[in-house]
Amino acid sequence: MPTWKCTGTEVTAEKAQESLDNIKSACFGCQIHSNDCPISHAAQEIACMIEE
């Protein structure tokens, strides 16, 4: 099971995918994906944990 690094909590792959989908829907669509964007950063972290 994937582990959320911030808390060490194990989650199902389905729950991680659901969270990733929700975060992507929260995107403001500014078309600039910098490392300073917390939404982009969170989406990247969740995507990485799903891949592991």
C-alpha positions as CSV (number, residue, x, y, z in Angstrom):
1,M,0.0,0.0,0.0
2,P,1.2,3.5,-0.7
3,T,2.4,5.6,2.3
4,W,1.6,9.3,2.6
5,K,5.0,10.8,3.5
6,C,3.7,13.7,5.6
7,T,2.1,11.4,8.2
8,G,3.4,7.9,7.5
9,T,-0.2,6.8,6.9
10,E,-0.7,3.9,4.6
11,V,-3.6,4.3,2.1
12,T,-5.1,2.2,-0.6
13,A,-4.1,2.9,-4.2
14,E,-7.7,3.7,-4.9
15,K,-7.8,6.3,-2.1
16,A,-4.6,7.8,-3.3
17,Q,-5.9,8.0,-6.9
18,E,-9.2,9.6,-5.6
19,S,-7.1,12.2,-3.7
20,L,-5.0,12.9,-6.8
21,D,-8.1,13.4,-8.9
22,N,-9.5,15.8,-6.3
23,I,-6.3,17.8,-6.2
24,K,-6.2,18.0,-10.0
25,S,-9.7,19.4,-10.0
26,A,-8.6,22.1,-7.6
27,C,-6.1,23.4,-10.0
28,F,-6.7,27.1,-11.0
29,G,-5.6,26.4,-14.6
30,C,-3.0,29.2,-14.6
31,Q,-0.9,27.1,-17.0
32,I,2.3,27.8,-15.1
33,H,3.4,24.7,-13.1
34,S,6.2,26.0,-10.9
35,N,7.7,24.3,-7.9
36,D,6.1,27.1,-5.8
37,C,2.6,25.9,-6.5
38,P,1.3,23.9,-3.5
39,I,-1.4,22.2,-5.6
40,S,1.1,21.0,-8.2
41,H,3.5,19.9,-5.5
42,A,0.8,17.9,-3.7
43,A,-0.3,16.3,-7.0
44,Q,3.3,15.3,-7.8
45,E,3.8,13.8,-4.3
46,I,0.6,11.7,-4.6
47,A,1.5,10.6,-8.1
48,C,4.9,9.4,-7.0
49,M,3.5,7.4,-4.1
50,I,1.0,5.7,-6.5
51,E,3.9,4.7,-8.8
52,E,5.9,3.1,-6.0
